[in-house]
Amino acid sequence: MLFGVVLIGTGDLAAARARMVGLLLPGQRRVHTSDESSRRRKLMLDTVAGTKGIWAIVVRYRRPAGMGRPAARHLILQAATGLVVGSGVTAWALDNQDPAQVQRDRTSIAHALVGVDHRLHPTYDHRPAYAEPLLWAADAVCWAVGAGEDWQRRLGGLVTVRDIAP
């Protein structure tokens, strides 16, 4: 399982969102890497790599046999929350999920924040992908990491992969 965290400074947010929106084709509300052609994927990754102030962390977890997706996502979200807090993030948008998963995500994040100074807690919410273009960047980064080194290389040094152990 892969979970991407795209980080960008507040001063670079508007320009980064505009760059991502520029990838939309007529009639598209959002961009999803797995639905695109190789040419479009290259364009998406080049756009992300060329965006000022952006960097990304992909949390990777190899689920052991018998572990369900919700339990694995819980572990990934706890690790991602630690990275978000450690990076000084003040606001965090997660891709919208079904209501039950949103509640599980909130529980996982809250659990990871126990014992962390409340002044360091980021605000966070789940948003539909069409409402937050930087979620498309996180999707592209995760896709590239999952697709292998040739695709990941297009991102240059902006992505770090963190493996978590069971």
N, C-alpha and C positions, 0 to 999 in steps of 0.2 A: 504494500500500500504506500502511496505517496501523498504528501500533504505539502502544498507550497505556501510559503509566506513571502509576499513581495513587500519590501520596505522602501519607503520614499519619504524624503523630507517634505514638510508642509509647504514650503516655498516652491516645490517642484510638482505638486499634485495637479494643478490645473493643466499645465502643459503636458504632463504624462497622460492624463485622461483624454485630452484632445488628440494626442498621437494615437491612442488606442481606438478612439471613435473613428479616426481617419481610416481604419482598416475595414470598416463596415462596407459591405456591398449593398446595392439597392435592395430594399426589402428586408435586410437583416436587422434584427434588434440586438443581437449579440454575436460574438465570435466564439466558436468552440473548436479548438485545434483538431480534435479527432474527426470533425466533419469536413475538414478542408483538404484541398489538394496539396501535393508536395510543394508546388510553387507558392501557394498561399501560406503554407506552414513556414517556409523559408522567409517570406515577407514578414510574417508575424514575429518570428524569432529575431530577425534583424531589427524590427521596430522596437521590440523590448530591449534588445542589447544596445540600441542607440538612444534610449531614453535617458535624459539627464537625471542623475541622482538616484537611479533605481538599483536595487540589489535584491537578491532573493536567497532564501534558504529552503531547501526541500528536505522534509523529514521523511525518511524511508524506514519502513518496518516490514520485515518478512514474517508474515503470520505463520505460526506453527500450525500443524494439522489439528483440526478440531476447534480452533479459535474462531469465533464468529467476527463478522465485520464490525458490529457495535463495540465489542471489547477491544479490538485492535484500534478503532478510531479513538476510543477513550485514551489509550496510551499515546497515540500520536498527538492528540490535542493537548494532553498534559505537557508533552515535550515542546510542542509549538508554543504553548502559553509561556513556558519558561524562556524560550528564545525571544518572544515578543517583549516580555517584561525586561529581560536583559538588554534588549536593544533600545529601550527607552521609548517605545511606541506609546502614543497617547490615545489613538483610535484604531480599531481593528474591524474590518468588514470581512465576514465569512460568507461563502456562497450559500444561498438559501437551500434548505433541505426540507423534508417532510416534517410536520409539526413534532412528531415523536423524536426524530433525530435532532431537531433544534433544541428540544428540552434536554436530551442527553448531552449535547454539546455544551449547553449552558452549565450543566452539572459538572462536566469534566473540567471546564475552564474555572468554575468556582472552586472546585477541589484543588486545582493547581495553584490557585491564588491564596489558599489558606496559609497564613503565616507571612505573607508578603505585605509589606507596608502598604496600606490602602492608598497612599498618595502615588504609588507606582502602578496601581491597577489601571489598565487601559479601558476605555469604554469599548464595547463591542456589540455588534449586532449581525444578524443574518440578512443579506440583501439578495434580491433576484439578480442573476448575472447581468441582465439587460440594464439594471440600474447602477451598476458600479463597473466601469470599464477596466479598472485595474484587476478585477477578478479574472478577466480574460488573460492578463499577463501571467497571473499565478497558474492558470490552466495551461498556458503555453510552456511555461517553465517546467511544470510537472510532466507534461507530455514529452518534452525534449529529454528530460532525465530518464523517463521510462523507455523512450525509443532508442536510447543508446548514445555512445560517445560522439558519433558523427553529428547527430542533431544537437546534443548538448554543447558541443564545441562552438556552434554558431552563437552561443550566448557569451562567449569569452569568459572572463573571470567573474561575471556578476552573480553566479550561482554557486552556493556551497551545499553539498549534500551531507546531511547528518543521519547516520544510521542509529537506530535505537534498538536495544536488545530486549528480549522478552523478560 
